[in-house]
Amino acid sequence: MQSWWYVVHDAGLLNLLYKRHTECAGNASARALLGHLLAASAQPYCAILQQWMLTGRLDDPFLEFMVVE
């Protein structure tokens, strides 16, 4: 039995949610839930990415982004 107990941080959470989402092809309710969680979890990450790309400013108070100034 594979454990679901992981310590995830940074983009690891997005990667885990995406992997589980793609593995749930036969379970519509689980796939919908994981899709919702993935989209909600990606919003802050995408906001940091967009701000960094458009302004060159990195506002990452929790040091979770892939780039460090």
C-alpha positions as CSV (number, residue, x, y, z in Angstrom):
1,M,0.0,0.0,0.0
2,Q,1.4,3.4,-1.0
3,S,1.2,6.1,1.6
4,W,-0.6,9.4,0.9
5,W,1.3,11.0,3.8
6,Y,3.9,13.3,2.2
7,V,5.7,16.4,3.3
8,V,5.1,18.6,0.2
9,H,6.2,22.2,-0.3
10,D,7.0,24.5,-3.2
11,A,5.7,23.2,-6.5
12,G,5.7,19.7,-5.0
13,L,2.1,20.2,-3.9
14,L,1.1,21.2,-7.5
15,N,3.0,18.2,-8.9
16,L,1.4,15.8,-6.4
17,L,-2.1,17.1,-7.1
18,Y,-1.6,16.9,-10.9
19,K,-0.3,13.4,-10.7
20,R,-3.2,12.2,-8.5
21,H,-5.6,14.1,-10.9
22,T,-4.3,12.2,-13.9
23,E,-4.4,8.9,-12.1
24,C,-8.1,9.3,-11.3
25,A,-9.4,8.9,-14.8
26,G,-12.1,6.4,-13.8
27,N,-13.3,8.2,-10.8
28,A,-15.2,11.3,-11.8
29,S,-15.9,12.7,-8.3
30,A,-12.3,12.3,-7.2
31,R,-11.0,13.8,-10.5
32,A,-13.3,16.8,-10.1
33,L,-12.2,17.3,-6.5
34,L,-8.5,17.0,-7.3
35,G,-9.0,19.4,-10.3
36,H,-10.6,21.9,-8.1
37,L,-7.8,21.6,-5.5
38,L,-5.1,21.9,-8.2
39,A,-6.7,25.0,-9.7
40,A,-7.1,26.6,-6.3
41,S,-3.5,25.7,-5.2
42,A,-2.0,27.0,-8.5
43,Q,-3.5,30.5,-8.2
44,P,-1.0,31.9,-5.7
45,Y,1.9,30.3,-7.5
46,C,0.7,31.7,-10.9
47,A,0.2,35.2,-9.3
48,I,3.9,35.2,-8.1
49,L,5.0,34.0,-11.5
50,Q,3.0,36.6,-13.4
51,Q,4.2,39.4,-11.1
52,W,7.8,38.3,-11.5
53,M,7.5,38.1,-15.3
54,L,5.8,41.4,-15.7
55,T,7.6,43.6,-13.2
56,G,10.8,41.7,-12.4
57,R,9.8,41.9,-8.7
58,L,9.7,38.7,-6.7
59,D,7.3,38.8,-3.7
60,D,7.6,35.4,-2.1
61,P,7.3,35.7,1.7
62,F,7.3,32.0,2.3
63,L,10.2,31.2,-0.1
64,E,8.2,28.7,-2.1
65,F,8.9,30.0,-5.6
66,M,11.5,28.3,-7.9
67,V,13.6,31.5,-8.1
68,V,15.4,33.3,-5.3
69,E,16.6,36.9,-5.5
